[in-house]
Amino acid sequence: MPPEDETGRVHCRLDELLAARGMTLSRLAELVGVTVVNLSILKNDRAKAIRFPTLTAICDVLDCEVGDLLVVTGTESAPGVS
């Protein structure tokens, strides 16, 4: 059986991090050097990939770790693992 698509289990916490820091998506886009559209895609969990330089720039601006920004949801374990 082919592995389940895991991208649907990755959740981006960008909204929460922006709110906690009192920052807008537009301001983050300006500081990171990417478009608001691209950040919106990430924020709405529609991104299929993110470049490491973009990811680290977001984390630098928001003063967070990658694990603060991206979390894996769901509790299913791999087949055969208990």
C-alpha positions in Angstrom: 0.0 0.0 0.0 1.5 3.4 -0.9 2.3 5.8 2.0 -0.3 8.3 2.9 0.4 11.9 1.7 1.9 13.5 4.8 1.7 17.1 3.6 -1.9 17.4 5.0 -0.6 16.7 8.5 1.8 19.6 8.6 0.2 22.7 10.1 1.7 26.2 9.9 1.3 28.3 13.1 2.1 31.6 11.4 -1.2 33.2 12.4 -0.6 32.5 16.1 3.1 33.6 16.0 2.2 36.9 14.2 -0.6 37.6 16.6 1.7 36.9 19.6 4.2 39.4 18.2 1.7 42.0 17.0 3.0 41.8 13.5 1.0 41.8 10.2 1.6 39.4 7.3 2.5 42.4 5.2 5.2 43.5 7.6 6.6 39.9 7.8 6.7 39.7 4.0 8.6 43.0 3.9 11.1 41.9 6.5 11.6 38.4 5.0 11.7 39.5 1.4 8.9 37.3 0.0 5.5 38.2 -1.3 2.4 38.4 0.9 0.8 35.8 -1.5 3.5 33.3 -0.8 3.3 33.8 3.0 -0.5 33.5 2.7 -0.2 30.2 1.0 2.1 29.0 3.8 -0.2 30.5 6.5 -3.3 28.7 5.1 -1.6 25.3 5.0 -1.6 25.2 1.2 2.2 25.2 0.7 3.7 22.0 -0.7 7.3 23.2 0.0 9.3 25.9 1.5 12.9 26.9 0.8 15.3 26.6 3.8 16.5 30.3 3.4 12.8 31.4 3.5 12.1 29.2 6.5 15.1 30.4 8.4 14.4 34.1 7.5 10.8 33.7 8.9 12.2 32.1 12.1 14.8 34.9 12.5 12.2 37.7 12.1 9.7 36.0 14.4 12.5 34.9 16.9 11.2 31.3 16.9 12.4 27.8 16.0 11.2 25.8 13.0 9.2 23.6 15.4 7.3 26.6 16.7 6.3 27.5 13.2 5.6 24.0 11.7 3.9 21.2 13.6 2.8 17.7 12.5 -0.8 17.1 13.5 -2.5 13.8 14.1 -1.6 10.9 16.3 -1.5 8.0 13.9 1.6 5.9 14.3 3.3 4.1 11.4 2.1 0.6 10.5 3.6 -2.0 12.8 4.6 0.6 15.4 2.9 0.7 18.8 
